[in-house]
Amino acid sequence: MHLKVELLVHAELAVAKYAEFNLTVTSVDTRGFRCEPPPASPGGAAYHWNKNCESYCLIGRSLGNVMVAFVRRQENNTSHL
């Protein structure tokens, strides 16, 4: 991976670890959801996960799971107030 991209991804994923963003920010690493380029996928644009619907499904499921956990964590931390 190109160094600038690697640094950017690392920074994006690290934001949720800062105390000032506790319970307000979360992130998901979606790089592993990229499927193979054509002919395994309908497109060759890696920045769009090669237009592969399996990639989009994996991303959506992962983001949905993280958001459910995120909301539950927020509810648990505010329920005692």
Secondary structure, DSSP 8 states (H G I E B T S, - for coil): --HHHHHHHHHHHHGGGSGGGTTT------GGG----TTSSS---GGGGGG-HHHHHHHHHHHHHHHHHHHHHHHHHHTT-
